């Protein structure tokens, strides 16, 4: 078991000063990733982030690099994303921790996967602080222990986890399609029964 601080550099996301610092600007020079852009499964809901125009110069080291792991530090969701886009000048706001793993020891996707596990959720559940907005402290993330198997094993775990997510998504889609099909068949059956009953009634009346 290794503490996360021994296998990844951890920093806060960028705090943008000014009342309108995160206001969307269509022609803005900087992209901003928000918590709402990341699904519970650690996927990007879209790759078209909002653009902003910061009120101050941004240090180049603060822009995201492929392989950085984004982990929300507030709220009750426990999710994480291994960022892989080549989009220039992209920032993660102060609501994130940005982890830059030692890729010689841990895969970004593996680190993100572990931070999404139930084990991680239980760990953070007892450490969140705050009444209205619950916050995870950097020290709690840094001192969290996680298994670090060989890179080949990490890759297999990541692939298996990805397949499990795809299977669940397909199962949900199949369930919805079955429900729609069943609903359609029942509606047709109801209409057919109504037409049959009406025809039978008309035949009886005419015969009488």
C-alpha positions, 0 to 999 in steps of 0.5 A, a space after each residue: 500500500 502506498 500513500 497517494 502523495 508518494 506516487 502523485 503530485 497534488 495541487 489545487 485547481 486554479 482560483 480565478 479572482 474577480 466576480 466575472 472570472 468564470 463568466 462564459 466568454 465565447 471568444 475566451 482564450 482559456 477553457 474551463 473544466 467544471 464538475 458538471 462536465 464529469 460523469 460518475 463513471 469518470 467520463 467527460 460528458 462533453 469535450 466542449 468546455 466553456 471559454 473564459 477570459 481570466 483577469 490575470 495572467 495564468 502560469 503555464 504550469 497550471 494548465 492541464 496536461 494529458 495524464 492529469 487526474 481531476 478529483 472534485 474536492 467538494 460535494 458528496 460525489 466521489 468521481 475522478 477523471 484521467 484527462 487525456 485531451 490535447 486541448 490547449 490552455 485548459 484549466 480545472 477550477 478550485 473545486 478540483 484537486 489536480 493529481 499528476 501521477 508518477 507514470 513510471 509507477 501508476 497509470 493515470 486511469 488506474 489512479 482515477 479508477 481507484 478514486 472512484 471505488 467504493 473503498 475510496 468513497 467510504 474513506 472520504 465519507 468520514 473525512 468531509 468537512 463543512 455544513 452546507 458544502 462538504 469539502 475534502 482537505 488536501 491532506 486527507 487525499 494525500 495520506 490516502 493509501 492505495 494498492 499499486 500493482 505492476 503497470 501491466 496489472 493496472 492496465 488490465 484492471 482499467 480495461 476490465 473496469 471500462 468493459 464493466 461500465 460499457 456493459 452496464 450502459 448497454 444493459 440500461 439501454 437494452 432495458 429502455 428499448 424493451 420497455 418502449 417495445 413492450 409499451 408499444 405492443 401493449 398500446 397496439 393491443 389495446 387499440 386492436 381490442 377496442 376495434 374488435 369490440 366495436 366491430 362485434 358490437 356493430 355486428 350484434 346491433 345490425 343483426 338485431 
